[in-house]
Amino acid sequence: MKVSKKIASYVKKAGLCLMGTALSVNAFAEDKLAGALSGDVQDMLGSNGTLWKLFILVDIILAAAAAIKAKNPLVFLAVFFVVFIPGLLIKAFVF
């Protein structure tokens, strides 16, 4: 009785070790999709990407709206530079 329990325990441990070894191969799998999307991500977030064009366009629209609401043309320049300069710094130093 005790021998069969020991054998069952060893078989269970051996099975767990075998499953762990077989499944550990998946932990080192290569991500094929990451390489495929790197060009798209660079086109969107890179130095001349779509994100920066959209960022500057929204910045100009918000600055114009603030200038119209305040009825002061200097507000346009202030809002434009307050938003544009950090964006320019991020673009220069991150990308």
N, C-alpha and C positions, 0 to 999 in steps of 0.2 A: 504494500500500500504506500509506504513512504517512498519507495523507489520510483513508483509511477508518478507521484507528485513531483519528485525531483526532476524526472525526465521531462514532464510536462512544463515545468518551470524553465528548464534549459532550452527546450524547443521554443517557448514563448520569447525568452530573451534573445535567442539566436534569430528568430523571426523579426523582432524589433530592430536588432542590429542590421539585418539584411535590408529591411525597409528603409531604415535611416540612411544606409549607404546608397541605396538606389535613388532615394529622393534628394540626396544632397547634390546630385549632378544638376538638378534644376536650379539650385541656388547660384550656380556659376554660369547660367545660360546667357547668351549674348542677346542684347536687345536690338533687333533688326530695325524696328520702327524709329528708334532714336536717331540713327544715321540718316534715315530717309527724310525726316522732318527738319534736319539742321539747316538746310537751305531755306525752307519756308520761314523758320524762326528768324534767321538772319535777315531775310527780306522784310519781315515785319518789325523786328526790334533793333535791327542793326543801325549803323550810322546814317544811312540814307533810307531808312525804312518807312513804311506806311504810318507807323505810330507817331513818328516825329512830325510828319506832314499834317496829320490829323491834330496833333497837340498844338502846333503853331496856328492852325486854322481856328480851332476852338478858342485859343488865347486871344486872337485878334477879334473874334466875334464878341467875347466877353468884355474885352477892353472897350470896344465900340459901344456896347450896351451900357456900360458903366459911364462912359463919357456923355452919352445922350441923356441918361437919367440925371447925372450931376450937372449937365449943361456947362461943363468946363473941359476944354480940350486937353488940359494937362492931366486930367484923370486918365485919358486914353494912354498916354505915355507911362504914367505911373503903374497902371494895372498891367500894361504890356510888359514892362521891364521887371516888375515883381514876379510875374509868372515865367517870363522868357529866360531870365538869367539863371535861375535854378535848373530849368530844363536844359539850357545850353551847357551848364556845368556837368549835369548828369550825362548828357550825350558825349561830352569830351572825355570825361574821366572813367565812365563805366563801359561805354561801347567804343 
